[in-house]
Structures are given as structure tokens and as C-alpha cells.
Amino acid sequence: MLLARLDKPIGIFLLVWPTLSALILAAEGLPETKMLVIFVLGTILMRSAGCVINDFFDQKYDSIVKRTKNRPLTIKSISSQDALLFFIFLTFVSFLLVLQLNGFSIFLSFIALFLAIFYPLTKRFFAIPQLFLGLAFSMAILMAFTAIKNSIPTEAWLLFLANVFWALSYDTHYAVTDLKDDINLPIHSSAKFFGLWTPHFITFNYLLMFFILSYLGFRLGNSIVYFLPLIIALYFALNGIYFSKKMSPELNFMAFKKANLVGFVIFLAFLLEYL
């Protein structure tokens, strides 16, 4: 449970809200129960698998960082071999769920798996690894559309892109919490790259996200029922940025947790529009 971080479900919610939004948009209403079960369970399993493989690759560095030094792999409460076996088990069960979908979705699942495995490694060589996290966290959006429509229309790509910018924002908040330790390690993060400009980077990505979501709403002819929650979500996002702009680890972690509320309100925008 601790290795899969099921005791910290915020990561699941950050994946579930955009996935549910994509299912609703693709189905133009409430999707079939089968689709809801497959995607919600798949999201939980793959988030857990992502945590396991991330900790497997990062265990040497996690032992140095204050926030992560007590993770199961760093304190040797579980072996690296057992962690890998657990990762394989989680991905296998996830794949059994994906097999209930069409061929297009199965193909995309392999790309999603590659991104989940590759993301932890990008910290070693890519200045903004949060971009790869955003791509990995957004694959379920494309899979939702292929599962329902067997295609990836423009609105799917717009929602995908908005979600990538959202991940860049909230995971940069998260990166600030480890910045003091990361500075002395040979790993990269957006907070480390942008330094004092980090709050501007977070704001820029959040604004891009809401611009895309607004454009999507106008493109689809959505009503005020869709746009009003977007305004509320933008308020929560900017509120988090305001209180965390001094690069405080504690305040940025609070802003990261506030992202869950942002995602939930955006989900409500799609739900209320297509009920």
C-alpha cells in the first residue's frame, strides 16, 4: 500500500478528474458503466504502478531527500526485486482491463506504459521532466476517446493539451517542496530550472490550460453552465499561486493539493454541461 502510495490518493484524483471529463465529452453524456469501471480502475492501477517504478529508479536519491527518505525502497522494507514484481503485476492487471477495449485503445496503452516507465529517467537528462509526467498523465484522455469513438477528434487533443499544461503547473508546485534537496543532486526539475521564475512558469501554464478549455467550450457551443465552473477553478488555481509565490515548500505543497479541487471543479463543468 505504501509503495503504491494508496495512502496518498491525491495522485489518483489528479488522474481521475480529467479521465472522467474525457469520457463524458467523448460520450456527450454519461458513459457506459463498463467504461467508467475500466478507466477508474485502470487509473488507480497505473498510478500505483507509476509510483512503484518511480521509486525503483529514484531510490538512491530518495534516501537523501527529506520528504522521501522513509519510502519503502529507501528503508529496505521491500526489495528492489519484489518492487519490480509488484510493478509487473499492476501493469498486467491494467492490461487485462485494456483488453476489454478496442485495438486503437490497446495500441495507445503501450505508449502510456512507455511514458510511465520513461518519466522517472527523464529527471536525469531533461530540464523539465514534468512535461513527460504531463504526457503520461494525459494518455487516458486519448484512450477514453478511442474507446468510445475509435478516433481522436480535435476536442480530444485540446483536452489532452490542456491537461499537459495543468500537470506542468501542479507538479512544479510539487517540485518546489524538494527544491532545497534537489539543488545538490544530479537530477532535474522545472522548479530547479526556472528558480525564482517558477511562480511565473506555473501561472503561464495555468493560463494556457484555461485558455484552451475556454476555447474548447466556445468551439463546442457550451453554455454558461460550463464556463462558470471554469472561472471558479481559475480562482482556486490563482489563489494557490498567490500564496505560494515566495517559493515556500509548505505553501507550494498546499497549492499542489489545491490542484485536486481545480480538477474536480473542471470535471463538474463537463458533467453539468452534458447531463
C-alpha positions in Angstrom: 0.0 0.0 0.0 2.8 2.4 0.9 4.9 1.5 -2.1 1.9 2.2 -4.4 1.1 5.4 -2.3 -2.5 4.4 -1.9 -2.3 6.2 1.5 -1.9 9.4 -0.6 -4.7 9.3 -3.1 -4.4 12.8 -4.4 -2.3 11.5 -7.3 -5.3 9.2 -8.2 -7.7 12.2 -8.2 -5.4 14.2 -10.4 -5.6 11.4 -12.9 -9.3 10.6 -12.4 -10.8 14.0 -12.9 -9.5 14.6 -16.5 -10.2 11.0 -17.4 -13.8 11.3 -16.3 -14.1 14.6 -18.1 -12.8 13.0 -21.3 -15.3 10.1 -21.0 -18.2 12.5 -20.6 -17.0 14.6 -23.5 -16.5 11.6 -25.8 -19.8 10.1 -24.9 -21.5 13.5 -24.9 -23.1 12.5 -21.6 -22.7 9.8 -19.0 -20.6 6.9 -20.4 -21.5 3.3 -20.0 -20.8 1.8 -16.6 -18.4 -0.7 -18.2 -16.2 2.3 -19.4 -16.4 4.0 -16.1 -15.2 0.9 -14.3 -12.4 0.1 -16.7 -11.0 3.6 -16.7 -11.3 4.4 -13.0 -9.8 1.0 -12.0 -7.1 1.4 -14.7 -6.3 4.9 -13.5 -5.8 3.6 -9.9 -3.7 0.7 -11.0 -1.4 2.6 -13.4 -1.0 5.5 -10.9 0.1 2.8 -8.4 2.4 1.2 -11.0 3.9 4.6 -11.8 4.7 5.3 -8.2 6.4 1.9 -7.9 8.6 2.3 -10.9 9.4 5.9 -10.0 10.6 4.8 -6.5 12.5 1.9 -8.0 14.6 4.2 -10.2 14.9 7.0 -7.7 15.6 5.1 -4.5 19.2 6.3 -4.4 18.1 9.9 -4.5 15.1 9.4 -2.3 17.3 8.3 0.6 18.8 11.8 0.5 15.7 13.9 0.2 13.9 14.7 3.4 10.4 14.1 2.1 11.2 10.8 0.6 13.8 9.2 2.8 11.3 6.9 4.5 9.8 5.4 1.4 9.7 1.5 1.5 12.5 1.0 -1.0 14.8 3.5 0.7 14.5 1.9 4.1 14.7 -1.6 2.6 11.3 -2.7 3.9 10.8 -4.2 0.4 13.5 -5.4 -2.0 14.0 -4.0 -5.5 13.2 -7.3 -7.0 9.8 -7.5 -5.1 9.1 -3.9 -6.2 9.6 -4.9 -9.8 7.4 -7.9 -9.5 4.7 -5.7 -8.0 5.1 -3.3 -10.9 4.7 -6.1 -13.4 1.6 -7.4 -11.5 0.0 -4.0 -11.5 0.6 -3.4 -15.2 -0.6 -6.9 -16.1 -3.9 -6.4 -14.3 -4.2 -3.0 -16.0 -3.6 -4.6 -19.4 -6.4 -7.1 -18.7 -8.7 -4.1 -18.3 -7.4 -2.6 -21.5 -8.1 -5.8 -23.4 -11.8 -5.1 -22.9 -11.4 -2.0 -25.2 -10.8 -1.8 -29.0 -7.5 -2.1 -30.9 -6.8 1.6 -31.0 -7.0 1.9 -27.3 -4.8 -1.1 -26.8 -2.2 0.5 -29.0 -2.3 3.7 -27.0 -1.9 1.8 -23.8 1.6 0.7 -24.8 2.6 4.4 -25.4 1.1 5.2 -21.9 3.2 2.4 -20.4 6.3 3.6 -22.1 5.8 7.1 -20.8 5.1 5.8 -17.2 8.4 3.9 -17.2 10.4 6.6 -19.1 9.3 9.6 -17.0 11.5 8.8 -13.9 14.5 8.5 -16.2 13.9 12.0 -17.7 14.9 13.5 -14.4 18.5 12.5 -15.2 18.8 14.4 -18.5 15.8 16.6 -19.3 15.5 20.1 -17.7 11.7 19.9 -17.3 10.7 16.3 -16.7 7.3 17.5 -15.6 6.5 17.7 -19.3 6.8 13.9 -19.6 4.7 13.4 -16.5 2.1 15.6 -18.1 2.1 13.4 -21.3 1.9 10.2 -19.2 -0.9 11.6 -17.1 -2.9 12.7 -20.2 -2.8 9.4 -22.2 -6.0 8.2 -20.6 -7.8 11.2 -22.2 -6.9 10.0 -25.7 -7.7 6.4 -24.7 -11.2 7.5 -23.5 -11.9 8.9 -26.9 -10.6 5.9 -28.8 -12.6 3.6 -26.6 -15.8 5.4 -27.2 -15.4 6.9 -30.7 -12.5 4.8 -32.1 -10.9 8.1 -33.1 -9.1 11.1 -31.7 -11.0 14.3 -32.7 -9.8 17.8 -32.2 -11.6 18.2 -28.9 -9.7 15.2 -27.6 -6.3 16.8 -28.5 -7.4 20.1 -26.9 -8.3 18.4 -23.7 -5.1 16.4 -23.8 -3.0 19.6 -24.3 -4.9 21.5 -21.5 -4.1 18.6 -19.2 -0.4 18.6 -20.0 -0.3 22.3 -19.1 -2.2 21.6 -15.9 0.3 18.8 -14.9 3.2 21.2 -15.6 1.6 23.7 -13.1 0.7 21.4 -10.2 3.8 19.2 -10.5 6.0 22.3 -10.5 4.3 23.3 -7.2 5.2 19.8 -6.0 8.8 20.2 -7.3 9.3 23.3 -5.1 8.8 21.1 -2.0 12.0 19.2 -2.8 14.0 22.1 -4.3 16.4 22.6 -1.4 17.5 18.9 -1.6 17.3 18.7 -5.4 19.8 21.5 -5.9 22.6 19.3 -4.6 21.5 16.2 -6.7 22.2 15.4 -10.3 18.5 15.4 -11.2 16.4 18.0 -12.9 13.0 19.6 -12.2 11.1 22.6 -13.5 11.5 24.4 -10.2 15.2 23.8 -10.3 15.4 25.1 -13.9 13.3 28.2 -13.5 14.4 29.1 -10.0 12.8 32.4 -8.9 10.8 32.5 -12.1 9.0 29.3 -11.1 5.8 31.1 -10.0 5.6 32.8 -13.4 6.1 29.4 -15.1 3.2 27.9 -13.0 1.0 30.9 -13.8 1.8 30.8 -17.5 0.8 27.1 -17.7 -2.3 27.5 -15.7 -3.4 30.4 -18.0 -2.7 28.3 -21.1 -4.8 25.5 -19.6 -7.8 27.7 -19.0 -7.4 29.4 -22.4 -7.6 26.0 -24.1 -10.5 24.9 -22.0 -12.4 28.1 -22.8 -11.7 27.8 -26.5 -12.9 24.2 -26.3 -16.1 25.4 -24.7 -16.7 28.0 -27.4 -15.8 25.5 -30.1 -18.4 23.1 -28.8 -21.0 25.8 -28.2 -21.2 25.1 -24.4 -23.4 27.2 -22.1 -22.7 29.2 -19.0 -23.1 26.0 -17.0 -19.7 25.0 -18.4 -17.9 28.4 -18.2 -19.0 29.3 -14.7 -17.1 26.4 -13.0 -14.1 27.2 -15.2 -14.0 30.7 -13.6 -14.3 29.1 -10.1 -11.5 26.7 -10.9 -9.3 29.5 -12.2 -9.8 31.4 -8.9 -8.7 28.3 -6.9 -5.6 27.9 -9.2 -4.6 31.6 -8.9 -5.2 31.6 -5.2 -2.8 28.7 -4.8 -0.2 30.5 -6.9 -0.6 33.8 -4.9 0.1 32.1 -1.6 3.0 30.0 -2.9 4.8 32.7 -4.9 7.5 33.1 -2.3 8.8 29.6 -3.1 7.8 28.3 0.3 7.9 24.4 0.2 5.0 24.2 2.6 2.8 26.7 0.8 3.6 25.1 -2.6 2.7 21.7 -1.2 -0.7 23.2 -0.2 -1.1 24.7 -3.7 -0.3 21.3 -5.1 -3.1 19.7 -3.0 -5.4 22.6 -4.1 -5.0 21.3 -7.7 -7.3 18.4 -6.8 -10.1 21.0 -6.2 -9.2 22.7 -9.5 -9.5 19.3 -11.4 -12.8 18.4 -9.6 -14.5 21.7 -10.5 -13.4 21.4 -14.1 -14.9 17.9 -14.1 -18.1 19.4 -12.8 -18.1 21.8 -15.8 -18.2 18.9 -18.2 -20.6 16.9 -16.1 -23.1 19.7 -15.7 -22.9 20.7 -19.4 -23.5 17.1 -20.7 -26.0 15.8 -18.1 
